[in-house]
């Protein structure tokens, strides 16, 4: 009876794979991980040798995950998350206190379950309170000393201790392309689903359509992102958002008549004096958001041979 070959995957090699795919570039991964590109290349080859399976394949000038690579990627994320959680727990076993965090609703849906879950498990003695709100509300709370940290979209308002983060692309988002031709060829005015004013993305959407001379009307407004997503899912129109928290059933709208959109920066605002627990959460947030995640998690640039 043959014995199953036991393999212990190299966590640092898994980190190179996961980081490269998430960033969309193994060159960026090398910078992020403070390694040479040749070292990252060697780690990827080591993973393929350990697994005995092809994990990456060429797609033009790019690399994409094979089916085996996608499976290892999913396990790699879980292994690294558990490893990092253990390191944080050991390093912060005496960490206690409280942290108050403010999040734009986009970030709350995308980051709150994963990030705060890991943080709470690693630092069980720290009490975390979160407030979901819009930029104006969160920045006002920062100025009044009600929050330790606030992750916001970067607009004209700043605070004294603000860390600018990389911008993320903006997209037109809706249920399907079925109604776009009718809306964009003049049969019907393009219906928009927007936050109440003032709103950075509302302004971006209207300005872009006006520059393209596309008639529009506001079909639905809401004070909550869940309301916007519900209206989009019902087919009431299109909205302008980032990919953060994009629900199943909605998609990025791609049509030649839709005007291209730019990017919107993120910013992490901090109180001038942070307790050790808040400082640790700040470090984790900055590490998580220091380099923008690629539009697709299935491909990465080829930089090695």
Buried (B, 14 or more C-beta within 10 A) or exposed (E): EEEEEEEEBBBBBBBBBBBBBBBBBBBBBBBBBEBEBEBBBBBBBBBBEBBEBEBBEEEEEBBBBBEBBBBBBEEBBEBBBEEBBEEBBEEBEEBBBEBBBBBBBBBBBBBBEEBBEBBEBBBEEBEBEBBBBBBEBBBBBBEEEBBBBBBBBBBEBEBEBBBEBEBBBBBBBBBEEEBBEEBBEEEEEBBBBBBEEEBBBBBBBBEBBEEEEBEBEBBBBBEEBEBBBBBBBEEBBBBBBBBBBBEEEBBEBEEEEBBEBEEBBBBBBBBEEBBBBBBBBBEBBEEBBEBBBBEEBBBBBBBBE
